[in-house]
């Protein structure tokens, strides 16, 4: 339908790329002073990140003809934000929090978006007016997908201020009213988004600033939307993702249900089963977890996120800091117990 092609959904107008190209070509013929080609190349080079991983993962091209603020984007984005916010906050009180990341929503909305693109009517409402829009502007595209994932990211994290409310109720035996609790949570969340906006110029816009965890989502976007030819003897991104997903799902049956001991394997507790000190130092569930090995992915990534998304330069300092923390903590425990035993000795003789 020719008329609906020029309608951008939800009160936005689309730009025809053919008209834009013809206008640019006519303006180039009329004017004598044009930007040299070398400057365009320099701008493109400036857009490319100096980080090799980012330059290989994130494309610098942009298709301005793709609709963005569509009906399905608002529906799927709102549902993803609300659902992930509820589930992650609900599971946060577990001993090992079960984190449902935005990548889960990023995968789940693909078939839903394509289903809405196939079933929802493409009728143009308020046709002929400046408010005309359509609920189905065309196929489900990557820009809609990115915005839906941004919605999911906003709701995927736990509300840190909920710890204040929990501690006040559990340890101080006091109740905060719903209004006070709501204001505390909203202000802390909005404060975080505000600081992110203030430092956007310094932490987001510079090409040298990169966030390794986001590269995983960018790679997944490209795997789900870009057509890739399979090399001989190799796998496409989609094929590799599906195989890894099936293997991960099959493996989690063992630490999650059949053999839950894989969650934390403590060799210190095995060697000293009757020692209370060994349980306090080596137990991953009831102690410091020094030397404990976790073969459950939810245990590995529950607090610090996936170690696969961070480069070696980040993992090494984190490992050294964790080792130093465990050593100093165990030393303090030993010293405190020695001091306590010294204080109790005179009382025992008396």
Secondary structure, 3 states (H helix, E strand, C coil): CHHHHCEECCCEECCCHHHHHHHHHHHHHHCCCCCCHHHHHHHHHHHCCCCHHHHHHCCCCCCCCCCCCCHHHHHHHHHHHHHHHHHHHHHCCCCCCCCCCHHHHHHHHHHHHHHHHHHCCCCEECCCCCCCEECCCCCCCHHHHHHHHHHHHHHHCCCCCHHHHHHHHHCCCCCCCHHHHHHHHHHHHHHHHHHHHHCHHHHCCCCCCCCHHHHHHHHHHHHHHCCCCCCCCCCCHHHHHHHHHHHHHHHHHHHHHHCHHHHCEEHHHHHCCCCHHHHHHHCCCCCCCCCEECCCHHHHCCCCCCHHHCCHHHHHHHHHHHHHHHHHHHHHHHHHHHHHHHHHHHHHHC
